[in-house]
Amino acid sequence: MNLASFTLYHLPPTLTSYLCGMEQVLRQIETYRKEIENFSISSPQQLEDYRIRFLGTKGIVKNLFGEMRSILPENKKEFGLVLNEFKQFAEARYEALKQSSASDQPSTVNDLDLSLPGNPVEFGSRHPISLVRNRIISIFQRLGFSVADGPEIEDDWHNFTALNLPENHSARDMQDTFYINQNPDWLLRTHTSNVQIREMQKGKLPIRIICPGRVYRNETISARAHCFFHQVEGLYIDENVSFADLKQTLYFFAQEMYGKDVKLRFRPSYFPFTEPSAELDVSCFICGGSGCRVCKQTGWVEILGCGMVHPNVLENCGIDPEKYTGYAFGMGIERPAMLLYQINDLRLFSENDIRFLKQFTSAV
Ligand code: 2NL
């Protein structure tokens, strides 16, 4: 079947609209054929453009086959032959263009200039929060603690109930805690104690773990408050663990962290999950205790909270409080990091500003 047999070429374009459906489509095919013959490409994108325009699922060839509906029954066979021929023509041209673009690829051997400088690999640096966290971890590892971690999305029981927090405790307030809309029982953990709870539930004793991680509170973000921050909590459970063990462990930690000459002060406090509870102050590591801006002229800086694990918490996790006792403590990482590196705005930790981060390249 040859298109020329329809001898439509000499008809002026203005007459096209008067032509019957089949003749009109045949004219169109001729125009497309010219376009295909003249199509040249200089990039893989143009090859793809060709494919989409002519051979794509919404392309010209597909559309032309759709025109079959408007062709008179007696012409359908003939029209089908023309279309098939046109389709093969468009496909053959695509293959030819593809071949030519493949052979246009630069030869990797000849075009490689080995004298060009390489792409520099820039050194990054540890984040200041990681630096302080690692320092805390390594001190406790030397005392035989191992690192444990757990989920940041937690259920109410592991974050609050198991820790002896009453149903109406203010920490459970929507104002303080991020709840997950999908399920009112889920929340973003407000401390890493959920990790210790999960370890205790495993039932393998003794336990001596350190739990670093990110925690979340529903706070308005400012230089001094953020909706997430970092904590390290510790837990030691065995037979005959006493408050004296807690004091000596924290004394070793404070000496390693803040210097051999550091003095300690335990102040009575209250947490629902420990009894008795205390807050630990160290003599100010900036002024040595004589009074400065950091210690607000008191000579003391609060570094952590601690206490003996409440018997209800042990029981909640299936541990017999008559046989086992334990201590726990928790500290924030941001505050010591700010003091150590003289950072005055909490928001700098999470802005990913390279000018801030690269100042810690040589820090340890
Ligand atoms: C603080 C005080 C504290 C704990 C955390 C704890 C965990 C379990 C059981 C008992 Cl599973 N206690 N953790 C205990 C006392 C204090 O954190 O000021 N953190 C920043």
Boltz pocket constraint, residues with backbone or C-beta under 6 A from the ligand:
constraints:
  - pocket:
      binder: B
      contacts: [[A, 193], [A, 194], [A, 196], [A, 197], [A, 231], [A, 233], [A, 234], [A, 235], [A, 271], [A, 273], [A, 274], [A, 278], [A, 304], [A, 305], [A, 306], [A, 307], [A, 309], [A, 310], [A, 313], [A, 328], [A, 329], [A, 330], [A, 331], [A, 332]]
      max_distance: 6.0
